Amino acid sequence: MQTATHAKIKVFWQPGCSSCLRTKEFLANQGIEFESIDVHNDPDGLAQLTALGARSVPVVALGSKFTFCQSINDVIKFLDLKTKIITPLPPAELVSRLELVLESNARYTRQFSGPAFREPFRNRNRTPAGLTFHVFRVAEMGIEAAQQIELLFEGFDEVPPTHWGPDDIAQWGESVKARLTAWWNDETDRSLSYDVPTYYGRRPMHEVLERTAWHSAQHTRQVMLMLESEGIQVDRPLSAQDLAGLPLPDEVWDR
């Protein structure tokens, strides 16, 4: 597929990043060639990203211009692709999917035990403790955005207190799920058409909720992979039907 420019497309990403994997899969499925730059394992790639003026991934760049890829629609517009804009699920369905994801992640978190809970997984410095916590933090940040609390990229780097074990993280996550349900029950604008502040600009809350739901879901798929890698049978694994309608990547983890 041809784009409006002949400049070389670069995708800056890091392993285990849900939006990164989704962006690369999307471009590959569109038949678009790009240079793949892993900023976690390539110091020069990180320097290139910094030189652009970007502080987070994924980023798609053409020359000195770039776009953040939290929304695939932004990528479509940036590259001027003749591709249909993706329509999200209705807000009520997104809330229902997210509630199921958080409930499931709490259950999976309690299945971990021993030192492996704090050991990095594969090719990124992310542990089961950090990832299970991250799922809940992503959801919490989405709820906060609805209350006009800016969604900051730094929030995604937060980790649980060192003394928290699996049950501590699961209990906290269940409180986040309760906050999600309470917010939705009290929400007066069920269309979520209002804008909220994020590190990539003011965006419609409906869009932010969709990203929150699929982002949490993708990482929960990774939590299931971590359990399976430890030889633990996942307790009631999420199915494709459970997550239907969420724009998830095909793969679970980018190697």
C-alpha positions as CSV (number, residue, x, y, z in Angstrom):
1,M,0.0,0.0,0.0
2,Q,1.3,3.4,-0.9
3,T,1.3,6.4,1.5
4,A,1.3,10.1,0.7
5,T,5.1,10.2,1.2
6,H,8.1,8.2,0.2
7,A,9.9,8.8,3.5
8,K,10.7,5.6,5.5
9,I,8.2,4.7,8.2
10,K,9.6,3.9,11.6
11,V,7.8,2.3,14.4
12,F,9.3,2.8,17.9
13,W,8.1,0.1,20.4
14,Q,9.1,-2.1,23.3
15,P,8.4,-5.7,24.2
16,G,5.3,-6.5,26.1
17,C,3.6,-3.2,25.1
18,S,0.0,-3.9,24.0
19,S,-0.3,-0.7,21.9
20,C,3.0,-1.4,20.2
21,L,2.1,-4.9,19.2
22,R,-1.3,-3.7,17.9
23,T,0.3,-0.9,15.9
24,K,2.8,-3.2,14.2
25,E,0.2,-5.9,13.4
26,F,-2.1,-3.2,12.0
27,L,0.6,-1.9,9.6
28,A,1.7,-5.4,8.6
29,N,-1.9,-6.3,7.8
30,Q,-2.2,-3.2,5.7
31,G,0.9,-4.3,3.7
32,I,2.9,-1.3,4.9
33,E,6.7,-1.7,5.2
34,F,8.3,-0.1,8.2
35,E,11.5,-0.1,10.2
36,S,10.9,-1.7,13.6
37,I,12.9,-0.1,16.5
38,D,12.9,-1.7,19.9
39,V,13.7,1.2,22.2
40,H,14.0,-1.1,25.3
41,N,16.9,-3.1,23.8
42,D,18.4,-0.7,21.3
43,P,20.1,2.4,22.8
44,D,20.4,4.1,19.4
45,G,16.7,3.5,18.8
46,L,15.9,5.2,22.1
47,A,18.1,8.1,21.2
48,Q,16.2,8.5,17.9
49,L,12.9,8.5,19.8
50,T,14.2,11.1,22.2
51,A,15.5,13.3,19.3
52,L,12.0,13.3,17.8
53,G,10.7,14.8,21.1
54,A,8.6,11.8,22.1
55,R,8.7,10.3,25.6
56,S,6.6,7.2,25.1
57,V,5.8,4.4,22.7
58,P,4.4,3.3,20.4
59,V,5.3,6.0,17.9
60,V,5.0,6.0,14.1
61,A,7.4,8.4,12.5
62,L,8.0,9.8,9.0
63,G,11.1,11.9,9.0
64,S,10.9,14.4,11.8
65,K,7.1,14.1,12.1
66,F,5.4,11.5,14.3
67,T,2.2,10.4,15.9
68,F,1.4,8.6,19.1
69,C,-0.4,5.3,18.5
70,Q,-2.8,5.0,21.4
71,S,-5.5,5.2,18.8
72,I,-5.2,3.3,15.5
73,N,-7.4,6.0,14.0
74,D,-4.5,8.5,14.6
75,V,-2.2,6.2,12.7
76,I,-4.7,6.0,9.8
77,K,-4.9,9.8,9.6
78,F,-1.2,10.4,10.0
79,L,-0.3,8.0,7.2
80,D,-3.3,9.1,5.1
81,L,-4.4,5.5,4.7
82,K,-7.5,4.7,2.7
83,T,-8.8,2.5,5.5
84,K,-12.1,2.5,7.3
85,I,-12.0,4.3,10.6
86,I,-12.6,1.8,13.4
87,T,-15.8,2.2,15.4
88,P,-15.6,1.2,19.1
89,L,-18.2,-0.9,21.0
90,P,-20.9,1.1,22.8
91,P,-19.9,2.4,26.2
92,A,-22.1,0.0,28.2
93,E,-20.5,-3.0,26.4
94,L,-17.0,-1.7,27.0
95,V,-17.8,-1.3,30.8
96,S,-19.1,-4.9,30.9
97,R,-16.0,-6.2,29.1
98,L,-13.7,-4.2,31.5
99,E,-15.5,-5.5,34.6
100,L,-15.0,-9.1,33.4
101,V,-11.3,-8.4,32.7
102,L,-10.7,-7.0,36.2
103,E,-12.6,-9.8,37.9
104,S,-10.6,-12.3,36.0
105,N,-7.3,-10.6,36.6
106,A,-7.9,-10.6,40.3
107,R,-8.5,-14.4,40.1
108,Y,-5.4,-15.0,38.1
109,T,-3.3,-12.8,40.4
110,R,-4.2,-15.1,43.4
111,Q,-2.8,-18.1,41.4
112,F,0.8,-16.8,41.6
113,S,3.1,-17.9,44.5
114,G,6.7,-18.0,45.2
115,P,9.7,-15.9,44.0
116,A,8.6,-16.1,40.3
117,F,5.9,-13.4,41.1
118,R,8.8,-10.8,41.3
119,E,11.0,-12.1,38.5
120,P,11.1,-10.4,35.1
121,F,9.3,-12.2,32.3
122,R,11.0,-12.8,28.9
123,N,12.6,-9.9,27.1
124,R,11.3,-7.0,29.2
125,N,11.8,-5.9,32.8
126,R,8.2,-6.7,33.8
127,T,7.2,-9.1,36.5
128,P,3.9,-10.9,37.2
129,A,3.5,-8.6,40.2
130,G,4.1,-5.5,38.1
131,L,1.8,-6.7,35.2
132,T,-1.1,-7.8,37.4
133,F,-0.9,-4.4,39.2
134,H,-0.7,-2.6,35.8
135,V,-3.9,-4.1,34.6
136,F,-5.8,-2.5,37.5
137,R,-3.8,0.7,37.3
138,V,-4.8,1.1,33.6
139,A,-8.4,0.8,34.6
140,E,-8.1,3.2,37.5
141,M,-6.5,5.8,35.2
142,G,-9.4,5.5,32.8
143,I,-11.9,6.1,35.7
144,E,-9.8,9.1,36.8
145,A,-9.8,10.5,33.2
146,A,-13.6,10.5,33.3
147,Q,-13.3,12.8,36.4
148,Q,-11.0,15.2,34.4
149,I,-7.9,13.9,36.1
150,E,-5.2,14.0,33.4
151,L,-4.1,10.6,32.1
152,L,-0.3,10.7,32.4
153,F,2.1,8.4,30.6
154,E,4.1,8.1,33.9
155,G,1.2,6.4,35.5
156,F,1.8,3.3,33.3
157,D,5.2,2.9,34.9
158,E,4.0,2.7,38.4
159,V,4.6,-0.6,40.3
160,P,3.0,-2.1,43.4
161,P,4.6,-1.6,46.9
162,T,7.4,-4.1,47.4
163,H,5.6,-5.7,50.4
164,W,2.4,-6.4,48.4
165,G,1.8,-10.1,47.6
166,P,-0.7,-11.6,45.2
167,D,-3.7,-11.2,47.5
168,D,-2.9,-7.6,48.2
169,I,-2.8,-6.7,44.5
170,A,-6.0,-8.7,43.9
171,Q,-7.9,-7.0,46.8
172,W,-6.8,-3.6,45.5
173,G,-7.9,-4.5,42.0
174,E,-11.3,-5.6,43.3
175,S,-11.7,-2.1,44.8
176,V,-10.8,-0.6,41.4
177,K,-13.5,-2.7,39.8
178,A,-16.0,-1.5,42.4
179,R,-15.0,2.1,41.6
180,L,-15.6,1.4,37.9
181,T,-19.1,0.0,38.5
182,A,-19.9,2.9,40.8
183,W,-18.7,5.5,38.2
184,W,-20.8,3.9,35.5
185,N,-23.9,3.7,37.7
186,D,-23.6,7.4,38.5
187,E,-22.6,8.5,34.9
188,T,-25.2,11.0,33.5
189,D,-23.8,11.1,30.0
190,R,-23.9,7.5,28.9
191,S,-22.7,8.4,25.4
192,L,-19.3,9.5,26.9
193,S,-19.0,12.1,24.2
194,Y,-17.3,14.6,26.4
195,D,-13.5,15.2,26.2
196,V,-11.0,14.3,28.9
197,P,-7.3,15.2,29.3
198,T,-4.6,12.7,28.3
199,Y,-0.8,12.9,27.6
200,Y,-1.7,12.6,23.9
201,G,-4.2,15.5,23.9
202,R,-7.9,15.9,24.9
203,R,-9.8,12.9,23.6
204,P,-13.5,11.7,23.8
205,M,-14.1,9.7,26.9
206,H,-15.7,6.9,24.7
207,E,-12.3,6.6,22.9
208,V,-10.4,6.5,26.2
209,L,-12.7,3.9,27.7
210,E,-12.2,1.7,24.6
211,R,-8.4,1.9,25.0
212,T,-8.7,1.3,28.7
213,A,-10.8,-1.8,28.1
214,W,-8.7,-3.4,25.4
215,H,-5.4,-2.3,27.0
216,S,-6.4,-4.1,30.3
217,A,-7.7,-7.1,28.4
218,Q,-4.4,-7.5,26.4
219,H,-2.3,-7.4,29.5
220,T,-4.6,-9.9,31.2
221,R,-4.0,-12.2,28.3
222,Q,-0.3,-11.8,29.1
223,V,-0.9,-12.6,32.8
224,M,-2.5,-15.9,31.6
225,L,0.6,-16.6,29.5
226,M,2.8,-16.0,32.5
227,L,0.7,-18.5,34.5
228,E,0.9,-21.1,31.7
229,S,4.7,-20.5,31.5
230,E,4.9,-21.5,35.2
231,G,3.0,-24.7,34.5
232,I,-0.1,-23.3,36.2
233,Q,-3.6,-24.1,34.8
234,V,-5.4,-20.8,34.4
235,D,-8.6,-20.6,36.4
236,R,-11.5,-19.9,34.0
237,P,-9.4,-18.3,31.2
238,L,-10.9,-15.5,29.2
239,S,-12.2,-16.6,25.9
240,A,-12.4,-14.9,22.5
241,Q,-16.1,-14.6,23.0
242,D,-15.5,-12.8,26.4
243,L,-13.4,-10.2,24.6
244,A,-15.3,-10.0,21.3
245,G,-15.4,-6.5,19.9
246,L,-12.2,-5.3,21.5
247,P,-9.5,-4.3,19.0
248,L,-6.9,-6.7,20.5
249,P,-3.7,-7.8,18.7
250,D,-3.6,-11.3,17.4
251,E,-0.5,-12.1,19.4
252,V,-0.2,-12.1,23.2
253,W,3.5,-11.1,23.6
254,D,5.9,-9.5,21.1
255,R,9.1,-11.4,21.2
